């Protein structure tokens, strides 16, 4: 189980808290939606859970152990902007092989063309590069996937395709998924969809500054 317990975070001792007393737990194979308007610390919370940031207070554990500091982290984060997660000096083939190379059927399902592999990131469109960033984390060493507005920059049809690939992968390998978004309709599709047997829920992230305005119940 991935647990973030009593998490507090701010970017400086004199700056306001970005994450305040948040606790979240996700089981293997569970799909959780994390919903809040902009400014509620969704992205920061995702970075804390994936080990990109260290909590000012609280702790993040995976099966009651701290996240590994070296090697491939079993908790992977996909950003809204793929340029943040790839080395611009590497060709796409090397980017995909950086951790554990994805299986060919994943590349095919995401529509990654073989001729992309010899290109550099700047030679792909944002949507094409995002498919590469997603493919890179869909391997058997990933146990939890945090998708931070992962498909926000894509059209509706491409969103549906990518989420279908991700959820099929999660179902096959019992991977826990946290979908971060301010889009209530998208989270309802991802977290409830047509699979009545799945363990899925939506969490409304709250702040002491204001309440989120939209409901999470469907």
KOLKOL-216527 format. One record per residue: residue number from 1; x negated, y negated, z negated of N, C-alpha, C in turn; chain. Coordinates in pm, whole numbers, plus 50000, padded with zeros to 5 digits. Each point is the difference from the previous one (the first is absolute). Last residue first. Example, Ala and Ser with C-alpha at 12.3 -4.5 7.8 and 13.67 -1.06 7.14 Angstrom:
REM residues 2
(2,(48715,50225,49292),(49918,49881,49994),(50077,49891,49927),'A')
(1,(49971,50572,50007),(50089,49881,50000),(49910,49880,50000),'A')
REM end
This chain:
REM residues 218
(218,(52128,48943,50738),(50069,50019,50128),(50110,50102,49980),'A')
(217,(49650,49632,49699),(50088,50116,50007),(50065,50008,50137),'A')
(216,(49711,49646,49840),(49926,50114,50050),(50089,50123,50014),'A')
(215,(50077,49422,50031),(50012,50124,49923),(49918,50111,50061),'A')
(214,(49882,49458,50011),(50080,50099,50069),(50000,50131,49922),'A')
(213,(49761,49592,49870),(50137,49962,50028),(50084,50111,50063),'A')
(212,(49572,49955,49621),(50023,50033,50141),(50149,49988,50029),'A')
(211,(49789,49704,49609),(50055,50132,50028),(50008,50021,50150),'A')
(210,(49635,49688,49707),(50133,49998,50060),(50042,50143,50028),'A')
(209,(49610,49887,49739),(50023,49869,50061),(50140,49990,50059),'A')
(208,(49792,50391,49802),(50060,49913,49899),(50028,49861,50055),'A')
(207,(50025,50449,50303),(49901,49907,49947),(50065,49916,49893),'A')
(206,(50075,50506,50301),(50048,49879,49936),(49884,49918,49947),'A')
(205,(50141,50415,50382),(49893,49939,49922),(50048,49867,49945),'A')
(204,(50269,50455,50148),(50000,49854,50017),(49893,49942,49908),'A')
(203,(50058,50507,50239),(49975,49923,49879),(50002,49852,50036),'A')
(202,(50198,50497,50213),(49952,49864,50025),(49987,49928,49866),'A')
(201,(49988,50555,50184),(50063,49894,49922),(49940,49866,50041),'A')
(200,(50006,50593,50087),(49975,49866,50051),(50075,49898,49915),'A')
(199,(49897,50547,50112),(49992,49920,49878),(49962,49858,50042),'A')
(198,(50274,50367,50318),(49873,49936,49965),(50011,49924,49868),'A')
(197,(50358,50233,50250),(49927,50083,49903),(49873,49932,49950),'A')
(196,(50307,49830,50343),(50064,49994,49869),(49923,50078,49894),'A')
(195,(49900,49751,50480),(49951,50115,49925),(50053,49993,49858),'A')
(194,(50045,49669,50362),(50096,50110,50015),(49960,50123,49920),'A')
(193,(49862,49482,49865),(50007,50067,50130),(50108,50106,50005),'A')
(192,(49743,49735,49631),(50119,50083,49993),(50023,50076,50129),'A')
(191,(49622,49707,49933),(50013,50069,49872),(50124,50087,49989),'A')
(190,(49889,49734,50398),(49884,50082,49964),(50028,50087,49878),'A')
(189,(50331,49691,50145),(49980,50103,50102),(49887,50094,49961),'A')
(188,(50081,49635,49720),(50112,50093,49992),(49984,50112,50103),'A')
(187,(49691,49647,50007),(49977,50091,49888),(50114,50099,49982),'A')
(186,(50041,49663,50333),(49894,50095,50034),(49979,50100,49887),'A')
(185,(50301,49649,49923),(50054,50095,50097),(49896,50104,50038),'A')
(184,(49876,49639,49712),(50086,50098,49934),(50052,50105,50097),'A')
(183,(49553,49691,49994),(50109,50032,50092),(50086,50111,49941),'A')
(182,(49581,49822,49834),(50108,49911,49957),(50126,50029,50082),'A')
(181,(49578,50355,49864),(50061,49911,50098),(50097,49904,49931),'A')
(180,(49664,50482,49952),(50012,49865,49946),(50058,49908,50107),'A')
(179,(49966,50553,49871),(50025,49907,50110),(50028,49862,49941),'A')
(178,(49756,50487,49848),(50057,49876,49949),(50011,49904,50118),'A')
(177,(49942,50571,49933),(49996,49878,50081),(50063,49885,49922),'A')
(176,(49766,50543,49949),(50083,49894,49946),(49982,49873,50081),'A')
(175,(49938,50526,50167),(49932,49873,49971),(50101,49900,49944),'A')
(174,(50004,50488,50182),(50043,49963,49865),(49926,49874,49952),'A')
(173,(49989,50223,50445),(49886,50015,49909),(50030,49953,49858),'A')
(172,(50335,49996,50354),(49923,50121,50027),(49892,50024,49895),'A')
(171,(50265,49602,49988),(50081,50118,49967),(49918,50128,50017),'A')
(170,(49804,49593,50127),(50017,50004,49854),(50079,50123,49958),'A')
(169,(49954,49916,50461),(49871,50037,49941),(50013,50015,49849),'A')
(168,(50371,49836,50226),(49981,50141,50035),(49869,50052,49940),'A')
(167,(50086,49544,49957),(50085,50078,49910),(49993,50149,50032),'A')
(166,(49758,49698,50278),(49949,49993,49863),(50083,50089,49907),'A')
(165,(50143,49953,50450),(49873,50074,49993),(49949,50005,49856),'A')
(164,(50379,49738,50080),(50033,50141,50017),(49875,50087,49990),'A')
(163,(49952,49532,49995),(50050,50051,49872),(50040,50148,50011),'A')
(162,(49857,49783,50394),(49890,50013,49904),(50050,50054,49867),'A')
(161,(50322,49913,50340),(49907,50106,50040),(49894,50022,49893),'A')
(160,(50298,49638,49944),(50067,50129,49978),(49908,50116,50034),'A')
(159,(49844,49563,50089),(50015,50023,49856),(50058,50138,49973),'A')
(158,(49989,49853,50441),(49869,50046,49955),(49999,50025,49850),'A')
(157,(50390,49818,50186),(49980,50136,50051),(49866,50057,49955),'A')
(156,(50105,49546,49891),(50084,50096,49927),(49976,50143,50046),'A')
(155,(49594,49656,50049),(50140,49997,50039),(50074,50115,49934),'A')
(154,(49565,49783,49756),(50036,50084,50114),(50148,49987,50033),'A')
(153,(49738,49815,49620),(49962,49929,50122),(50045,50074,50127),'A')
(152,(50071,50175,49553),(50067,49870,50009),(49973,49929,50131),'A')
(151,(49868,50448,49787),(50054,49986,50136),(50066,49864,50023),'A')
(150,(49780,50115,49581),(49921,50070,50100),(50048,49976,50143),'A')
(149,(50053,49829,49511),(50057,49935,50119),(49937,50059,50127),'A')
(148,(49796,50231,49647),(50032,49861,49966),(50046,49925,50125),'A')
(147,(49942,50522,49802),(50022,49929,50126),(50048,49860,49969),'A')
(146,(49737,50445,49763),(50066,49874,49967),(50007,49917,50128),'A')
(145,(49927,50549,49850),(49986,49896,50102),(50080,49878,49957),'A')
(144,(49762,50494,49794),(50097,49892,49984),(49970,49893,50104),'A')
(143,(49754,50393,50013),(50107,50052,49916),(50110,49897,49975),'A')
(142,(49571,50136,50367),(50084,49893,49946),(50114,50062,49921),'A')
(141,(49692,50260,50249),(49937,49955,49876),(50076,49883,49937),'A')
(140,(50105,50210,50429),(50037,50086,49888),(49936,49962,49868),'A')
(139,(50122,49631,50383),(49922,50123,49999),(50027,50075,49870),'A')
(138,(50119,49523,50216),(50087,50118,50004),(49915,50126,50017),'A')
(137,(49828,49546,50002),(50032,50044,49864),(50088,50124,49997),'A')
(136,(49855,49792,50415),(49879,50026,49921),(50032,50054,49861),'A')
(135,(50341,49846,50306),(49949,50134,50031),(49883,50037,49911),'A')
(134,(50172,49561,49972),(50090,50099,49939),(49949,50141,50024),'A')
(133,(49771,49645,50204),(49984,49990,49855),(50087,50102,49927),'A')
(132,(50046,49961,50467),(49871,50059,49966),(49980,50000,49849),'A')
(131,(50374,49781,50167),(50017,50145,50017),(49871,50074,49964),'A')
(130,(49989,49532,50012),(50071,50049,49881),(50025,50149,50009),'A')
(129,(49810,49779,50367),(49902,50016,49892),(50068,50049,49873),'A')
(128,(50273,49897,50369),(49917,50117,50030),(49900,50027,49888),'A')
(127,(50267,49613,49970),(50080,50120,49983),(49921,50127,50026),'A')
(126,(49795,49579,50079),(50023,50021,49857),(50079,50127,49973),'A')
(125,(49714,50007,50444),(50099,49908,49945),(50018,50028,49851),'A')
(124,(49527,50103,50240),(50134,50054,49985),(50094,49890,49951),'A')
(123,(49531,49936,50054),(50048,50035,50134),(50138,50065,49996),'A')
(122,(49737,49874,49613),(50051,49878,50065),(50053,50028,50140),'A')
(121,(49799,50358,49734),(50128,49951,49949),(50055,49879,50073),'A')
(120,(49687,50319,50284),(49981,49934,49871),(50135,49944,49954),'A')
(119,(49922,50448,50336),(50014,49854,49990),(49965,49951,49859),'A')
(118,(50032,50463,50172),(49872,49937,50035),(50004,49848,49986),'A')
(117,(50386,50277,49919),(49895,50046,49909),(49865,49935,50029),'A')
(116,(50427,49957,50250),(49979,49904,49891),(49873,50032,49921),'A')
(115,(50174,50280,50353),(49910,49894,50045),(49982,49889,49896),'A')
(114,(50300,50379,49929),(49858,50037,49996),(49906,49887,50041),'A')
(113,(50480,49889,49776),(49949,50051,50127),(49851,50032,49991),'A')
(112,(50431,49987,49646),(49863,49949,50013),(49936,50063,50124),'A')
(111,(50459,50053,49778),(49980,49938,50131),(49863,49939,50019),'A')
(110,(50205,50265,49626),(49993,49855,49985),(49975,49927,50132),'A')
(109,(50012,50475,49984),(50130,49954,49949),(50004,49849,49986),'A')
(108,(49591,50212,50123),(50099,50009,50108),(50134,49942,49955),'A')
(107,(49657,50035,49682),(49965,49899,50100),(50103,49997,50112),'A')
(106,(50044,50339,49686),(50032,49871,49938),(49971,49887,50099),'A')
(105,(49881,50437,50117),(50145,49982,50014),(50046,49870,49933),'A')
(104,(49541,50141,49973),(50036,49949,50131),(50150,49974,50011),'A')
(103,(49764,49959,49522),(50022,50106,50097),(50053,49941,50131),'A')
(102,(49678,49709,49672),(50137,50051,50009),(50009,50109,50105),'A')
(101,(49547,49881,49707),(50068,49977,50127),(50142,50057,50000),'A')
(100,(49729,49805,49585),(50029,50135,50047),(50083,49985,50127),'A')
(99,(49717,49612,49882),(50033,50081,49884),(50013,50146,50040),'A')
(98,(49871,49703,50339),(49933,49946,49883),(50026,50083,49875),'A')
(97,(50162,50034,50477),(49917,50105,49940),(49935,49955,49870),'A')
(96,(50274,49709,50265),(50083,50115,49967),(49921,50110,49931),'A')
(95,(49770,49619,50158),(50093,49960,49893),(50085,50118,49956),'A')
(94,(49720,50055,50373),(49924,50001,49875),(50088,49960,49881),'A')
(93,(50191,49980,50430),(49967,50139,49968),(49924,50009,49867),'A')
(92,(50095,49573,50186),(50116,50063,49937),(49971,50144,49960),'A')
(91,(49589,49660,50015),(50099,50044,50097),(50110,50077,49926),'A')
(90,(49708,49613,49752),(50010,50143,50032),(50102,50023,50110),'A')
(89,(49904,49577,49786),(49884,50038,50081),(50003,50147,50040),'A')
(88,(50324,49776,49708),(50013,49948,50137),(49886,50041,50092),'A')
(87,(50231,50258,49574),(49873,49933,50029),(50004,49950,50145),'A')
(86,(50448,50065,49681),(49909,50066,50094),(49873,49917,50017),'A')
(85,(50399,49880,49733),(49960,50133,49956),(49904,50071,50094),'A')
(84,(50221,49559,50054),(49941,49997,49867),(49938,50134,49960),'A')
(83,(50251,49924,50408),(49864,49948,50010),(49928,49999,49865),'A')
(82,(50471,50118,50061),(49902,50107,50010),(49856,49952,50008),'A')
(81,(50453,49807,49757),(49907,49955,50103),(49886,50100,50014),'A')
(80,(50331,50091,49686),(50081,49946,50108),(49913,49960,50118),'A')
(79,(49812,50388,49681),(50035,49859,49994),(50093,49961,50115),'A')
(78,(49892,50472,49714),(50008,49946,50137),(50051,49857,49990),'A')
(77,(49750,50380,49646),(50082,49880,50021),(49993,49957,50146),'A')
(76,(49913,50476,49664),(49963,49917,50114),(50101,49886,50019),'A')
(75,(49801,50401,49640),(50106,49898,50010),(49957,49900,50107),'A')
(74,(49708,50349,49892),(50124,50067,50039),(50121,49909,50001),'A')
(73,(49466,49885,50101),(50101,49985,49896),(50129,50068,50045),'A')
(72,(49464,50095,50126),(50132,49971,50054),(50102,49992,49887),'A')
(71,(49497,49893,49863),(50060,50096,50091),(50138,49956,50045),'A')
(70,(49850,49808,49535),(49920,50033,50118),(50074,50101,50086),'A')
(69,(50183,49838,49593),(49928,49880,50042),(49920,50022,50128),'A')
(68,(50481,50236,49798),(49856,50017,50027),(49937,49871,50050),'A')
(67,(50424,49996,49660),(49974,50019,50143),(49850,50013,50024),'A')
(66,(50182,50155,49522),(49981,49877,50077),(49980,50031,50149),'A')
(65,(50295,50340,49709),(49860,49963,50014),(49989,49868,50077),'A')
(64,(50411,50257,49915),(49943,49965,49869),(49851,49968,50005),'A')
(63,(50261,50075,50400),(49995,50124,49922),(49921,49980,49872),'A')
(62,(49945,49594,50217),(50047,50103,50091),(49982,50133,49930),'A')
(61,(50035,49440,49839),(49947,50136,49991),(50064,50089,50106),'A')
(60,(49917,49452,49805),(50055,50082,50108),(49935,50137,49991),'A')
(59,(50091,49563,49624),(49916,50098,50069),(50078,50071,50110),'A')
(58,(49975,49513,49643),(50069,50119,50048),(49906,50092,50074),'A')
(57,(49898,49475,50003),(50045,50085,49890),(50075,50118,50059),'A')
(56,(49773,49749,50296),(49952,49921,49888),(50036,50070,49870),'A')
(55,(49936,50287,50457),(50095,49924,49918),(49929,49917,49893),'A')
(54,(49786,50119,50480),(50001,50056,49865),(50096,49919,49914),'A')
(53,(49982,50104,50562),(49983,49904,49891),(50004,50074,49868),'A')
(52,(50027,50254,50384),(49932,49886,50062),(49971,49891,49898),'A')
(51,(50245,50435,49941),(49863,49983,49953),(49923,49888,50065),'A')
(50,(50479,50152,50039),(49906,50066,50092),(49855,49983,49959),'A')
(49,(50360,49797,49755),(50030,50143,50002),(49904,50078,50090),'A')
(48,(49968,49525,49980),(49966,50059,49870),(50020,50151,50002),'A')
(47,(50134,49754,50377),(49854,50007,49991),(49955,50059,49868),'A')
(46,(50461,49922,50061),(49954,50107,50088),(49849,50017,49995),'A')
(45,(50189,49639,49770),(50031,50125,49932),(49956,50119,50084),'A')
(44,(49959,49577,50193),(49903,50017,49892),(50025,50129,49925),'A')
(43,(50310,49877,50330),(49873,50040,50060),(49894,50023,49893),'A')
(42,(50420,49838,49857),(50012,50134,50057),(49867,50050,50054),'A')
(41,(50147,49571,49758),(49886,50084,49970),(50006,50140,50056),'A')
(40,(50304,49601,50049),(50024,50080,49880),(49886,50097,49969),'A')
(39,(50063,49689,50388),(49954,49935,49879),(50020,50077,49873),'A')
(38,(50324,50077,50423),(49860,49958,50002),(49965,49931,49869),'A')
(37,(50402,50336,49950),(49966,49891,50092),(49851,49970,49997),'A')
(36,(50166,50500,49899),(50003,49869,49934),(49972,49893,50104),'A')
(35,(50002,50587,49917),(50062,49888,50068),(49997,49874,49914),'A')
(34,(49828,50540,50098),(49968,49891,49906),(50042,49870,50068),'A')
(33,(50104,50569,50047),(49999,49867,50059),(49974,49897,49892),'A')
(32,(49883,50552,50056),(50046,49890,49915),(49991,49870,50078),'A')
(31,(49980,50577,50039),(49995,49878,50078),(50065,49889,49919),'A')
(30,(49744,50513,49891),(50106,49901,49978),(49980,49879,50090),'A')
(29,(49696,50385,49958),(50114,50022,50087),(50113,49900,49985),'A')
(28,(49682,50046,49590),(49965,50050,50132),(50126,50026,50083),'A')
(27,(50062,49634,49625),(49967,50142,50006),(49953,50038,50141),'A')
(26,(49992,49520,49700),(50049,50066,50121),(49949,50143,50003),'A')
(25,(50065,49511,49672),(49952,50138,50010),(50063,50064,50123),'A')
(24,(49906,49484,49728),(50060,50075,50110),(49937,50138,50003),'A')
(23,(50029,49488,49713),(49972,50143,49989),(50074,50071,50113),'A')
(22,(49834,49461,49831),(50068,50091,50092),(49955,50144,49976),'A')
(21,(49895,49516,49812),(50060,50109,49923),(50082,50094,50088),'A')
(20,(49827,49615,50268),(50025,49983,49858),(50074,50121,49944),'A')
(19,(49694,49763,50441),(50073,50120,49958),(50012,49993,49849),'A')
(18,(49823,49626,50169),(50061,50043,50125),(50084,50125,49977),'A')
(17,(49836,49572,49663),(50006,50144,50024),(50070,50027,50132),'A')
(16,(49736,49530,49934),(50120,50072,49955),(49992,50149,50032),'A')
(15,(49545,49720,49904),(50105,50003,50102),(50121,50078,49950),'A')
(14,(49567,49942,49781),(50081,49880,49985),(50114,49993,50102),'A')
(13,(49677,50360,49986),(50050,49989,49863),(50089,49878,49979),'A')
(12,(49974,50257,50476),(49909,49919,49919),(50061,49976,49865),'A')
(11,(50222,50260,50329),(49876,49983,50074),(49899,49910,49929),'A')
(10,(50388,50352,49794),(49990,49865,50053),(49860,49983,50057),'A')
(9,(50365,50412,49775),(49887,49958,50083),(50014,49852,50035),'A')
(8,(50207,50476,49707),(49994,49855,50006),(49880,49964,50088),'A')
(7,(50312,50473,49854),(49904,49928,50083),(50021,49849,49993),'A')
(6,(50172,50457,49789),(49983,49870,49931),(49901,49911,50075),'A')
(5,(49985,50450,50218),(50065,49981,49870),(49963,49864,49940),'A')
(4,(50023,50336,50466),(49947,49870,49960),(50073,49960,49874),'A')
(3,(49925,50497,50269),(50064,49914,49901),(49922,49870,49986),'A')
(2,(50077,50496,50300),(49933,49871,50003),(50075,49905,49907),'A')
(1,(49954,50569,50012),(50084,49880,50000),(49913,49875,50000),'A')
REM end
